[in-house]
């Protein structure tokens, strides 16, 4: 594929919190280009309701935040990475405030709330339940005012460009007109978000197709812990509606989970009941649905009274739009794929196993989430490690004046019915509850689907499908290898946690490497 060539100092793919914040921090060091395949606001950041965790309360501390994060991570967190997150997080949050983010306050103090598995009220939120939108707007305004940052919308990254020395030198992307353009840079950052669209039920936006993770894997980068996918317990279940997320903060404020018969059930699954970690609550709901032969359970926010309107205005109004009044009745909810704890393996400076390639946010796996992400840590991760990446990239040498890269593999065409098949397959065999035969069957079918793709004209749908199939295969392969249950990964044929598996799963194109890190 012949391509025009453009150059910059730092190339960032993605416009969520990780991409925008990294761009702002990199701008003092050189020219920054940010590519996004849709609009700037089309990212999971826009969907973040609950808030951002930071140990800024008088009764809180980084040590307590770290203890909660490690407990949720089920023995698989990277302690150094968690230490960086909780220590450097408060300063990054204050920088958001300085950039114009208006977090909710009670008088002069931030209005902190609590979510599941947190021991303290440490969640900052904005406009009740519009935290992500508020943060994204503040960062976008800062980016628009920075002359050294260029944002290019409707540019779809296709493949990473790798030089003869094995270093990443940029990315091949399709312009809004569908023309291939090579973007060369001294450092490239993947901040493309997660891959929830590989599942039939997900809270993720349509753009979350795992493009950056797939590109990195195909270019030779190591992928860590792809088996750990977090399923959010409470997505709105309503015929004809998208899987709208009902924030965990609703339960943090006192909402209860009920069966169709109006019976509480979480207390029989965990001492913390509705405030248990997400994987515990999601599996408990799944168990109740199986036992009752139902497709949902119910979230009862009536104990909050009128607070539900003030604290969660977007959630309340959305439910009301579907004829569900949270003030007077429980609303139907069911689990949905929500967050990818695995991703491109990085160190605490965002470096991947490919020279000059960095990764940040949900696309990366630095180790802060372990086997199960603590609620409200994801936005914080994008800030802390985005800032570190900008510092590390500033040390990268300039590219040689003449930079060559390896020939690109052929782009595949898009069979129209394959996306739905993939989503159904992943939800059935690689969802909340898994087993070996199902994972093997899913992986085998995915391999057949990949083989069935034919070289053809580059199309956004075909490129996204290839990414989804690749990431789906990674999830299934990682889940096959991990013969235990831990955090977000549960196998009915290996239901117990096995400390022999207290290590990371690393996948590369050269083969699986279950390894300690």
C-alpha positions in Angstrom: 0.0 0.0 0.0 1.6 3.2 -1.1 1.1 6.2 1.2 1.8 9.9 1.6 4.1 10.8 4.5 3.6 13.3 7.4 5.9 13.8 10.3 5.7 15.1 13.9 7.6 14.7 17.1 5.0 12.8 19.1 2.1 10.8 17.6 -0.9 9.9 19.9 -3.7 7.7 18.8 -6.9 8.3 20.7 -8.7 11.2 22.3 -9.9 9.9 25.7 -8.5 11.1 28.9 -5.2 9.3 28.4 -4.6 10.6 24.9 -5.6 14.2 25.5 -3.7 14.5 28.8 -0.6 12.9 27.3 -0.8 15.3 24.4 -0.9 18.3 26.7 2.0 17.1 28.7 4.1 16.3 25.6 3.4 19.6 23.8 6.2 21.5 25.7 8.7 19.1 24.2 7.7 19.2 20.5 5.0 19.0 17.9 2.1 16.6 18.7 -0.4 15.0 16.4 -3.4 13.3 17.8 -5.4 10.9 15.6 -8.9 9.7 16.4 -11.1 7.5 14.2 -14.3 9.4 14.9 -14.9 12.7 16.8 -12.8 13.9 19.7 -15.7 13.2 22.1 -16.2 9.6 20.9 -14.4 7.7 23.7 -15.1 5.8 26.8 -14.1 8.8 28.9 -17.3 10.5 27.8 -19.3 7.6 29.3 -17.5 7.6 32.7 -20.2 8.4 35.3 -19.0 7.5 38.8 -15.9 9.6 39.0 -12.2 9.6 39.6 -10.5 8.1 42.7 -7.9 10.1 44.6 -6.7 10.1 48.2 -7.4 13.7 49.0 -9.9 13.4 51.9 -8.7 14.2 55.4 -9.4 10.6 56.6 -7.8 9.1 53.5 -4.2 8.4 52.4 -2.3 6.9 49.4 -1.6 3.9 51.7 -5.3 3.2 52.1 -6.0 3.8 48.4 -3.2 1.3 47.7 -4.6 -1.3 50.1 -8.0 -1.1 48.4 -6.5 -1.4 44.9 -4.4 -4.4 45.9 -7.3 -6.1 47.5 -9.5 -5.7 44.5 -6.7 -6.8 42.1 -6.8 -10.3 43.7 -3.1 -10.8 44.1 -2.1 -9.8 40.6 -1.4 -6.0 40.8 2.1 -4.7 40.1 2.9 -3.1 43.5 5.3 -0.6 42.0 2.7 0.5 39.5 0.0 0.9 42.2 2.4 2.9 44.3 3.0 5.3 41.4 -0.8 5.6 40.8 -1.8 6.4 44.4 1.2 8.7 45.1 1.1 10.7 41.9 -2.7 10.7 41.5 -3.6 13.6 43.7 -1.3 16.0 42.0 -2.7 15.0 38.6 -6.3 15.5 39.8 -5.4 19.0 41.0 -4.0 19.7 37.6 -7.4 18.8 36.1 -8.9 21.4 38.5 -6.4 24.0 37.4 -7.3 23.2 33.7 -10.9 24.0 34.4 -12.5 20.8 35.5 -15.5 21.6 37.8 -15.8 18.8 40.3 -18.9 18.9 42.5 -18.3 20.5 45.9 -20.0 20.7 49.3 -19.1 24.3 50.3 -15.4 24.7 49.7 -14.6 20.9 49.9 -14.9 18.4 47.1 -18.0 16.2 47.4 -16.4 12.8 47.8 -18.4 9.6 47.4 -17.7 5.9 47.9 -18.0 3.0 45.5 -17.7 -0.7 45.8 -14.5 -2.1 47.4 -13.3 1.4 48.5 -12.8 1.8 52.3 -13.1 5.6 52.1 -15.0 8.3 50.3 -12.5 9.2 47.7 -14.4 9.5 44.5 -14.6 13.0 42.9 -17.5 13.5 40.5 -18.8 16.3 38.3 -22.3 17.4 37.5 -23.5 14.4 39.5 -22.9 11.6 37.1 -21.2 13.4 34.1 -17.6 13.2 35.3 -16.1 11.9 32.2 -17.8 14.4 30.0 -16.7 17.3 32.3 -13.1 16.1 32.2 -13.1 15.6 28.5 -14.5 19.1 27.8 -11.8 20.7 30.1 -9.0 18.8 28.4 -10.4 19.4 24.9 -10.5 23.2 25.6 -6.8 23.1 26.7 -5.8 21.1 23.6 -7.6 23.5 21.3 -5.6 26.4 22.8 -2.3 24.7 22.4 -0.7 25.5 19.0 1.8 22.7 19.2 -1.1 20.1 19.2 -3.0 19.1 16.0 -6.0 16.9 16.4 -7.2 15.0 13.3 -10.7 13.6 13.5 -12.0 10.7 11.3 -8.5 9.3 10.8 -8.4 5.5 11.4 -5.1 4.0 12.4 -4.5 0.8 10.4 -1.0 -0.6 11.2 2.0 0.3 13.2 5.1 1.1 11.1 8.2 -0.8 12.3 11.7 0.1 11.1 14.4 -2.3 10.1 15.9 -2.0 13.7 12.6 -3.2 15.2 11.5 0.1 16.5 8.1 1.7 16.0 8.4 4.7 13.7 4.8 5.7 13.4 1.5 4.5 12.1 -0.3 4.0 8.8 -3.7 5.7 8.9 -6.7 6.2 6.6 -7.7 9.8 6.0 -11.3 10.9 6.1 -11.3 10.3 2.3 -10.0 6.7 2.7 -6.4 7.5 1.5 -3.5 5.9 3.3 -1.1 8.3 5.0 2.1 7.3 6.9 2.5 9.4 10.1 6.1 9.2 11.3 7.2 10.2 14.8 10.0 9.9 17.2 7.6 8.3 19.6 4.1 6.8 19.2 1.5 6.4 21.9 -1.5 4.0 21.7 -4.4 5.4 23.8 -7.2 3.8 21.9 -9.2 2.5 24.8 -10.7 -0.9 25.3 -12.5 -3.6 23.3 -15.9 -4.1 24.8 -17.5 -4.3 21.3 -16.2 -7.9 21.0 -19.0 -8.9 23.3 -22.7 -8.9 22.5 -23.5 -7.0 25.7 -21.3 -4.0 26.6 -21.5 -0.6 28.1 -18.7 0.6 25.8 -19.1 3.0 22.9 -19.2 1.7 19.3 -15.6 2.8 18.8 -14.2 0.4 21.4 -13.1 -2.3 19.0 -9.6 -2.9 20.4 -7.7 -1.4 17.4 -4.6 -0.3 19.3 -4.2 -3.5 21.1 -4.5 -5.5 17.9 -2.1 -3.3 16.0 0.5 -3.6 18.8 0.2 -7.4 19.0 0.5 -7.8 15.2 3.5 -5.5 15.2 5.2 -7.8 17.8 4.5 -6.1 21.1 3.7 -8.2 24.2 0.1 -8.4 25.4 -0.5 -9.0 29.2 -3.4 -10.6 31.0 -6.0 -10.5 28.1 -8.2 -13.0 30.0 -9.1 -10.4 32.6 -12.2 -8.5 31.3 -14.4 -6.7 33.8 -18.2 -7.1 33.5 -20.1 -4.3 35.1 -22.9 -5.6 37.3 -25.5 -3.0 36.5 -26.2 -2.1 32.9 -29.8 -1.0 32.2 -31.7 -4.0 30.8 -34.6 -2.7 28.6 -35.8 -3.9 25.3 -34.9 -1.6 22.6 -32.3 0.4 24.6 -28.5 0.3 24.5 -26.7 -1.2 27.5 -26.7 2.1 29.4 -24.4 2.0 32.5 -25.9 2.6 35.9 -23.0 3.7 37.9 -21.6 1.7 40.8 -21.9 4.9 42.8 -25.7 4.4 42.9 -25.1 1.4 45.1 -22.4 3.3 46.9 -25.1 5.8 47.9 -27.4 3.1 49.2 -29.3 1.4 46.3 -30.0 -2.3 46.7 -30.1 -5.3 44.4 -33.3 -7.3 44.3 -34.7 -10.4 42.6 -37.9 -10.2 40.6 -39.7 -11.2 43.8 -38.2 -8.2 45.6 -35.7 -10.2 47.7 -32.2 -8.9 48.5 -29.5 -11.5 47.6 -26.0 -9.9 47.8 -25.6 -10.6 51.5 -25.4 -14.3 50.8 -22.5 -13.9 48.3 -20.3 -11.4 50.2 -20.1 -9.7 53.6 -20.0 -6.3 51.8 -23.2 -7.1 49.9 -23.9 -4.5 47.2 -20.5 -2.9 47.9 -18.4 -6.0 47.1 -16.0 -5.9 44.2 -17.4 -5.8 40.7 -16.5 -9.3 39.7 -18.3 -10.7 42.9 -21.4 -8.7 42.2 -21.5 -9.5 38.5 -21.2 -13.2 39.1 -23.8 -13.1 41.9 -26.3 -11.4 39.6 -25.5 -14.0 36.9 -26.1 -16.8 39.4 -29.4 -15.3 40.5 -30.5 -14.9 36.8 -29.6 -18.6 36.1 -31.4 -19.8 39.2 -34.6 -17.8 38.5 -34.5 -18.3 34.7 -34.6 -14.5 34.3 -32.8 -12.1 32.0 -32.2 -9.4 34.7 -32.4 -8.5 38.4 -33.5 -5.1 39.8 -31.7 -2.1 41.2 -33.8 -0.4 43.9 -32.7 3.3 44.3 -35.8 4.3 46.3 -33.8 4.4 49.5 -32.0 7.4 48.1 -35.3 9.4 47.8 -34.9 12.8 46.0 -31.1 12.5 46.1 -31.3 10.3 43.1 -32.4 13.3 40.9 -29.6 15.5 42.3 -26.7 13.1 42.5 -27.4 11.1 39.3 -29.4 13.4 37.0 -28.2 11.8 33.7 -29.0 8.3 34.9 -32.4 9.3 36.3 -33.4 11.1 33.1 -32.2 8.3 30.9 -34.2 5.7 32.8 -37.2 8.1 32.8 -37.0 8.3 29.1 -37.6 4.6 28.9 -40.6 4.9 31.2 -38.7 3.8 34.4 -39.0 6.2 37.4 -36.2 5.4 39.8 -38.0 7.4 42.5 -41.0 5.0 42.5 -39.8 1.6 41.2 -36.7 -0.6 40.9 -35.1 -0.7 37.4 -34.0 -3.9 35.5 -30.3 -4.4 35.3 -27.9 -7.1 34.0 -24.1 -7.4 33.7 -22.3 -6.2 30.5 -18.7 -6.2 29.3 -17.2 -3.0 30.7 -13.4 -2.7 31.1 -10.3 -4.5 29.7 -7.9 -5.0 32.5 -5.4 -6.7 30.1 -3.7 -4.9 27.2 -0.4 -3.9 25.8 2.3 -4.7 28.4 4.1 -1.6 29.6 6.5 -0.5 32.4 5.7 2.3 34.8 6.8 4.8 32.2 4.4 3.5 29.5 7.2 1.8 27.5 6.1 -1.3 25.6 8.3 -4.2 24.4 8.7 -2.3 21.1 11.2 0.6 21.1 9.6 4.1 20.6 6.1 2.6 21.2 4.2 3.6 24.3 0.7 2.8 25.6 -1.6 4.4 28.1 -5.1 4.1 29.5 -7.4 1.1 28.9 -5.3 -0.1 25.9 -2.3 -0.6 28.2 -1.6 -3.1 31.0 0.8 -1.5 33.5 -0.4 -3.7 36.3 -2.4 -1.3 38.5 -5.7 -3.2 38.1 -4.4 -6.8 38.5 -7.2 -9.3 38.0 -10.0 -6.8 38.9 -10.0 -3.0 38.5 -11.0 -1.0 41.6 -13.9 1.3 40.6 -12.8 4.9 39.6 -9.2 4.0 39.1 -9.3 4.0 35.3 -9.5 7.8 34.8 -6.7 8.3 37.3 -4.5 5.7 35.4 -4.8 7.7 32.2 -3.6 10.9 34.0 -0.7 9.4 36.0 0.9 7.3 33.3 0.1 9.8 30.5 2.2 12.4 32.4 5.0 9.9 32.8 4.9 8.9 29.2 5.4 12.5 28.1 8.5 12.7 30.3 9.9 9.5 28.9 9.1 10.4 25.2 11.1 13.7 25.6 14.2 11.6 26.0 13.7 9.7 22.6 16.1 10.7 19.9 14.8 12.1 16.6 14.2 9.7 13.8 16.8 9.5 11.1 16.1 11.8 8.1 15.6 8.7 6.0 13.4 6.2 7.8 12.3 2.9 6.3 9.7 0.6 7.5 8.7 -3.0 6.8 6.1 -3.7 4.0 2.6 -3.8 5.3 0.4 -6.9 5.4 -2.6 -6.9 3.1 -5.8 -5.2 4.4 -8.7 -7.6 4.7 -12.3 -7.1 3.4 -15.4 -7.2 5.6 -18.0 -9.9 5.6 -21.1 -8.1 6.8 -22.5 -10.9 9.1 -19.2 -11.7 10.9 -19.3 -8.9 13.6 -22.5 -10.2 15.1 -21.2 -13.8 15.0 -18.1 -12.7 16.9 -20.1 -10.9 19.6 -22.4 -13.8 20.2 -19.5 -16.3 20.3 -17.6 -14.2 22.8 -20.5 -13.6 25.1 -21.4 -17.3 25.1 -18.0 -18.8 25.7 -15.7 -16.0 27.0 -18.2 -14.0 29.1 -18.8 -13.9 32.9 -18.5 -17.7 33.3 -16.2 -19.8 31.2 -14.8 -23.3 30.7 -12.1 -25.0 28.8 -14.2 -26.7 26.1 -16.1 -23.5 25.4 -13.0 -21.4 25.2 -11.4 -23.9 22.8 -14.5 -23.9 20.6 -14.5 -20.1 20.5 -10.8 -19.8 19.7 -11.1 -22.4 16.9 -14.0 -20.6 15.4 -12.2 -17.2 15.6 -9.2 -18.7 13.9 -11.6 -19.9 11.1 -13.1 -16.4 10.8 -9.7 -14.8 10.6 -8.7 -17.2 7.9 -11.9 -16.5 6.0 -11.1 -12.8 5.6 -9.9 -11.9 2.1 -7.5 -9.2 1.0 -9.4 -6.3 -0.3 -10.0 -2.6 -0.3 -9.3 -0.9 3.0 -12.6 -0.2 4.7 -13.2 1.0 8.3 -15.6 -1.9 9.0 -13.1 -4.4 7.8 -10.2 -3.0 9.8 -12.3 -2.8 12.9 -13.5 -6.4 12.4 -9.9 -7.6 12.1 -9.1 -5.8 15.4 -12.0 -7.4 17.1 -11.2 -10.9 15.9 -7.6 -10.5 17.0 -8.5 -9.2 20.5 -11.2 -11.9 20.8 -8.6 -14.5 20.1 -6.3 -13.0 22.7 -9.0 -13.1 25.3 -9.9 -16.7 24.6 -6.2 -17.8 24.5 -5.4 -16.1 27.8 -8.5 -17.6 29.4 -7.5 -21.1 28.2 -4.1 -20.8 29.6 -5.2 -19.6 33.1 -6.5 -22.8 34.7 -7.9 -21.1 37.8 -10.5 -18.5 38.8 -9.3 -15.1 39.9 -10.9 -11.6 39.7 -12.7 -11.0 36.5 -11.7 -14.4 35.1 -14.0 -17.2 36.3 -13.8 -20.8 35.0 -16.5 -23.3 36.2 -14.0 -26.2 35.5 -11.4 -24.5 37.7 -13.5 -22.5 40.2 -10.8 -22.1 42.9 -8.0 -19.5 43.0 -4.6 -21.2 42.5 -1.5 -19.4 43.9 0.6 -21.2 41.3 -1.1 -18.8 38.9 -0.2 -15.6 40.8 1.7 -14.5 37.7 0.9 -12.6 34.5 -0.1 -14.2 31.2 2.1 -12.7 28.4 1.1 -13.3 24.8 3.2 -12.5 21.8 3.1 -13.5 18.1 5.9 -15.9 19.0 3.7 -17.8 21.4 2.3 -17.7 25.0 4.6 -17.0 27.9 2.9 -17.3 31.3 5.5 -15.4 33.2 6.1 -13.7 36.5 6.6 -9.9 36.5 
